[in-house]
Amino acid sequence: MERILSELVERLQKAHRDRLVSVVLYGSAAAEDGKDKLSDYNVLCVLRQITRLELSEAEPVFRWWREMKNPAPLLLSEEEVRTSTDCFPIEFTDIRERHRVLFGVDLVTDLEIDYSFYRARVEYELRSKLLRLRQKAGGLLSERDLLLRLMADSISTFCVLSRHVLLLGGHEAKFAKRAVIAALHEHLGIDPAPFLGLLDLREGRIKPRELAPAEVFDSYLKEIQAVVAAVDRLPK
């Protein structure tokens, strides 16, 4: 993967030349303990400005990167990095804590994040993802495999957001999903069973037939609602 990352930087340099400020790898791929094999390679690309020209120049690079089964790089201007931390405190906190500069200036390590709307943002994201989960589940409750896949696909997002619920509550919160679940159980009394079962399924430790989708969904929904209630009780 190091070769692919180097090629990504070279392509971005060729596309944007002196307007390329920084390229940052973030998330589990940048962690010292290595990448979760099911996680994506997330990249932040910072330019001096972003107009239609920059987007046009980036198009072939982004297309190539997506063909490598990675999400398109997060494209921001220098100004946006400095001024949007109040809107994206979750994202910038995670990027600052786990990142590796692949090219250019390190704009992340000493970034001052505005936490004015942090609690509200965490609650908003949790409630939005919960509503989305319900909407999708409402159309496939009778489809065993699809329901399991829906839950397995969603658990990573809920673990990320739950980690921030723990941080808001003043608790230590590691990045590893199972560590987050253990902390939820310890500090919030959340039943870890549905989360662990879905992680086992996602990681291939168990087969779909070993889980009862309807029962898992009931429990999963209940515990997510408990996490939402926990963040709602925090001081506003």
C-alpha positions in Angstrom: 0.0 0.0 0.0 2.9 2.4 0.5 3.6 2.2 -3.2 -0.1 3.1 -3.9 0.0 6.0 -1.5 3.2 7.3 -3.1 1.5 7.1 -6.5 -1.5 9.0 -5.2 0.7 11.8 -4.0 2.6 11.9 -7.3 -0.7 12.1 -9.2 -2.0 14.9 -7.0 1.2 16.8 -7.4 1.1 16.5 -11.1 -2.6 17.6 -11.2 -2.4 20.5 -8.8 1.3 21.5 -8.9 2.1 24.4 -6.5 -1.6 24.7 -5.4 -1.3 21.4 -3.5 -0.7 22.2 0.2 -1.0 18.9 2.0 -1.9 15.3 1.6 -2.9 13.5 4.8 -3.7 9.8 5.4 -6.1 9.5 8.4 -8.2 6.9 10.2 -7.2 3.3 11.0 -4.8 3.2 8.0 -2.6 5.8 9.8 -2.7 4.1 13.2 0.5 2.7 14.6 -1.1 -0.6 15.2 -2.0 -1.0 11.6 -5.1 -0.8 9.4 -8.3 -2.7 10.0 -8.5 -4.9 6.9 -12.2 -3.9 6.5 -11.5 -0.2 6.8 -10.9 2.3 4.0 -7.9 4.4 3.1 -9.1 7.9 3.9 -7.2 10.8 2.5 -7.4 14.5 3.2 -6.2 16.7 0.3 -5.7 20.4 1.0 -5.4 22.9 -1.8 -4.9 26.7 -1.8 -8.3 27.1 -3.3 -11.1 24.9 -4.8 -12.8 26.0 -8.0 -14.2 24.2 -11.0 -10.6 24.1 -12.3 -9.2 22.2 -9.3 -12.1 19.8 -9.4 -11.5 19.2 -13.1 -7.8 18.6 -12.5 -8.7 16.2 -9.6 -11.2 14.2 -11.6 -8.8 11.6 -13.2 -7.0 11.1 -9.9 -10.2 10.6 -7.9 -11.5 8.2 -10.5 -8.3 6.1 -10.3 -8.4 6.2 -6.5 -12.0 5.0 -6.4 -11.1 2.2 -8.8 -8.7 1.1 -6.1 -11.8 0.6 -3.9 -11.1 3.6 -1.8 -13.4 6.6 -1.0 -12.7 9.7 -2.9 -10.2 12.0 -1.0 -11.7 14.7 1.2 -10.9 17.9 -0.7 -10.6 21.1 1.4 -9.0 24.5 1.0 -6.5 25.9 3.6 -9.2 28.4 4.7 -11.8 25.6 5.1 -9.5 23.6 7.3 -9.0 26.6 9.6 -12.6 27.8 9.7 -14.8 24.6 9.6 -13.8 22.8 12.8 -16.9 24.1 14.6 -19.1 22.4 11.9 -17.0 19.2 11.9 -15.6 18.7 15.4 -16.1 14.9 15.2 -14.2 14.5 11.9 -11.4 16.9 12.7 -10.9 15.4 16.2 -10.5 11.9 14.7 -8.2 13.2 11.9 -6.0 15.1 14.4 -5.7 12.0 16.7 -4.8 9.5 13.9 -3.1 10.9 10.8 0.1 10.7 8.8 1.3 13.5 6.5 2.1 12.1 3.1 3.0 15.4 1.5 3.4 19.0 2.3 2.5 21.0 5.4 1.1 19.4 8.6 -2.1 21.5 9.1 -3.6 18.9 11.5 -1.4 18.2 14.5 -1.7 21.7 16.0 -5.2 22.4 14.6 -7.4 24.3 17.1 -10.8 22.6 17.1 -13.9 24.7 18.1 -16.0 22.4 20.3 -18.9 24.9 20.7 -21.4 22.6 18.9 -19.6 19.3 19.7 -22.3 17.7 21.9 -25.1 18.8 19.5 -23.2 17.5 16.5 -22.7 14.1 18.1 -26.4 13.9 19.0 -27.4 15.0 15.6 -25.2 12.4 13.8 -26.4 9.6 16.1 -30.1 10.5 15.7 -29.7 10.9 11.9 -28.0 7.5 11.6 -30.6 5.9 13.8 -33.4 7.3 11.7 -31.7 6.1 8.5 -31.2 2.6 10.0 -35.0 2.5 10.8 -35.9 3.7 7.3 -33.8 1.1 5.6 -34.8 -1.7 7.9 -38.5 -0.9 7.3 -38.2 -2.1 3.8 -36.4 -5.4 4.4 -37.3 -6.8 7.8 -38.4 -10.0 6.2 -35.2 -10.3 4.3 -32.9 -12.1 6.7 -29.6 -11.7 4.9 -30.2 -8.1 3.8 -31.2 -7.1 7.4 -28.0 -8.6 8.8 -25.9 -6.9 6.1 -27.6 -3.6 6.9 -26.7 -3.9 10.6 -23.2 -5.1 9.9 -22.6 -2.2 7.5 -23.8 0.3 10.1 -21.9 -0.8 13.1 -18.6 0.9 12.2 -20.4 4.3 12.1 -22.2 3.8 15.4 -18.9 2.8 17.1 -17.2 6.0 15.8 -20.1 8.1 17.2 -20.3 6.2 20.4 -16.6 6.9 21.0 -17.4 10.6 20.9 -20.3 10.0 23.4 -17.7 8.5 25.7 -15.3 11.5 25.2 -18.1 13.9 25.9 -18.8 12.1 29.1 -15.2 12.4 30.2 -14.3 8.8 29.7 -11.2 7.4 28.0 -12.1 6.1 24.6 -9.9 4.2 22.3 -10.4 3.8 18.5 -10.7 0.0 18.4 -14.4 -0.9 17.9 -14.4 -3.7 20.6 -12.7 -1.3 23.0 -15.4 1.2 22.4 -18.1 -1.4 23.0 -16.4 -2.5 26.2 -16.3 1.1 27.4 -20.0 1.6 26.6 -20.8 -1.4 28.7 -18.6 -0.2 31.6 -19.7 3.4 31.7 -23.2 3.5 30.2 -24.4 0.0 30.9 -24.9 -0.8 27.3 -25.5 -4.5 26.5 -22.5 -5.4 24.2 -24.1 -8.6 22.8 -25.7 -7.2 19.6 -22.6 -5.1 18.8 -20.2 -7.9 19.3 -22.3 -10.4 17.3 -22.4 -8.0 14.4 -18.7 -7.3 14.6 -18.1 -11.1 14.6 -20.2 -11.4 11.5 -18.6 -8.4 9.8 -15.1 -9.8 10.4 -16.1 -13.3 9.3 -15.7 -15.0 12.7 -19.3 -16.4 12.5 -21.7 -17.3 9.7 -25.0 -15.4 9.1 -26.9 -18.5 10.0 -25.5 -18.2 13.6 -27.5 -15.0 14.2 -31.2 -14.5 14.5 -31.7 -11.2 12.5 -35.0 -10.1 14.1 -33.8 -10.6 17.6 -30.4 -9.0 16.9 -32.2 -6.0 15.3 -34.5 -5.5 18.4 -31.5 -5.5 20.7 -29.3 -3.4 18.4 -32.0 -0.8 18.1 -32.6 -0.7 21.8 -28.9 -0.2 22.7 -28.4 2.5 20.1 -31.4 4.4 21.5 -29.8 4.0 25.0 -26.6 5.6 23.6 -28.6 8.5 22.1 -30.4 9.0 25.5 -27.0 9.1 27.2 -25.7 11.9 25.0 -29.0 13.7 25.4 -28.6 13.8 29.1 -25.2 15.6 28.9 -25.1 19.3 29.6 -26.1 21.4 26.7 
